[in-house]
């Protein structure tokens, strides 16, 4: 696409020079023309007679709109009259609009009245909105949805990061809930989605080329089978919206994070021999946890801490130090951090509270400035510390943990961090790392993702977060990492984030959690609705092989469970396979006459172990089936552990043959199903007692990752 950027630059520079916060309607029209965005025929009139002449030239009916840099919301000011169909009506409407605007804002600078061709709506034409906003978290975000009054009522809008590819823009058209309305309903012809996607792409290019356009709002856009025209084009200007965000390079991040996660030497600022003090707990965890690197206690009194020589200052330490763990009050952090910078420390782990979370933003800013001066990366403040098990590193004042695995977890909250720890221990889920990020004064989730991407000890990353400091950096990093390893996110605050003062419909719509939801999905992130789901995804996803297709089959011993499992599949976005007749007959050979083939396959509850074994083996052997969901009902005929062992055996038999499909199980019964479920987990089958929803949710999460990452061939 070719654009007249010079024309737009002239208009933007003039608006900035004038100190204006928006473009006039005629200026917006020129911008639209420069970027090939169709708009109705229009002109600017400064007298009623001139307006009447323009209307006759454009053709009736017309719309008249006030043009004033001081009146942004024209309708609120009574500055819009629609359906004007004669010259006399134009003369009257012109006077009415100017009078209304003057009454609304007496000191407003009234440039004139815009006369615009009124386009026909209804029939084959749908009103949509296309826009862009400068989101405080993600930067430039493009929006698309149903327009006109529907945008305020339904708020059926989807968001993506700019710049967009052609495919991204086209996918947005099908990304709204009511996309079927654009395909033609009640005899209407379908909207040309390629043209609408092209319009979205042009808006994305516009705000990418000119980031000082803080908000762009095309609402309504009249989209039909033959084209799409922006009836109203509003542009908000802000010089600060184009200000670049300072970031570390990927190489700088990886170098620093590698020294922090795999340190050769750790110093504890505020190390103590006194039980109950944070400096004592950190020392105990480092010493007793088996960390093999050098440990340097730092205490002004010198002496020894836990049998190790203590130094009055980190500058007195004879060797290099990679990480300094701070266990001193907030007011002493700055001076000690200055010394860490002089020492060449890579990472400062700030456990203390008393910074921005308590209103002490200035103190936090001062500490960050010291760290930046010396190129020290800060983790925290206000955190529990961090664990990196491949190095037996337990740099925290909390409970030690030593069950190694391949899941890396992080949390913004200390309480959530301890819940992660407890769940991991209780469920026997091995972890590679648990990291607290707290206030995120410096190091945040995209720094962690960059390290874990290259960490051979980590196969899945799960993160609890309340906000993102630099959402665009996170989204770009997550999009790259999630192609290789699943990234699971629990974003707190899914409900309303509160009303945001916005100058456009797009800006107002971007004020809720939908932006996070859409952009995380765009980045390939699997979003968890709650803490338990995040932890279950972290535990279960790594056990499940990547599915090779969408066909899911339920095999159950209880009809009731089958219904609930089917419902759970719909909720999880899974596709229940339509069983072909030959496969139906194959299943019927193994189930009683009063059972039911189809999907779910109901083998009934009184069947012996052989029935379970045969039907599961059939499900694994048939190439058309891509995943199995098992519903078990506790009976004496097939006790829970008998079921668990036969499932594990069958799955292992097929894995030995090179056939490895996702298998999850729901076990209903007495308390023995708890042990059976754990046995299945221990043997690589995701299984849960007393729930039909959780195993299906985990399978659904694996599918979402596979679709986003590309193994299923779905971008």
Secondary structure, 3 states (H helix, E strand, C coil): CCCCHHHHHHHHHHHHHCCCCECCHHHHHHHHHHCCCCECCEEEECCHHHHHHHHHHHCCCEEEEEEECCCCCCCCCCCEEEEECCHHHHHHHHHHHHHHHHHHCCCCCEEEEEEEECCCCECCEEEEEEEEEEECCCEEEEEEEECCCHHHHCCCEEEEECCCCHHHHHHHHCCCCCHHHHHCCCCCCCCCHHHHHHHHHHHHHHHHHCCCEEEEEEEEEEEECCEEEECCEEEEECHHHHCCCCCCCHHHHHHHHHHHHCCCEEEEECCCCCCCCHHHHHHHHHHHCCCCCEEEEECCCCCEECCEEEECCHHHCCCCCCEEEECCCHHHHHHHHHHHHHHCCCEEEECCCCCHHHCCHHHHHHHHHHHHHHCCEEEECCCCEEEEHHHCEEEECCCCCCCEEEEEEEECCHHHHHHHHHHHHHCCCCEEEEEECCCCCCCCHHHHHHHHHHCCCCCEEEEEECCCCCHHHHHHHHHHHCCCCEEEEEECCCCCCCCCCCCCHHHHHCCCCHHHHHHHHHCCCEECCCHHHHHHHHHHHHHCCCCCCCEEEEEECCHHHHHHHHHHHHHCCCEECCCCHHHHHHHHCCCCCCCECCCCEECCCCCCHHHHHHHHHHHHHCCCCCEEEEEEECCCCCCHHHHHHHHHHHHHHHHHCCCCCEEEEEEECCCHHHHHHHHHHHCCCEEEECCCHHHHHHHHHHHHHHHHHCCCCCC
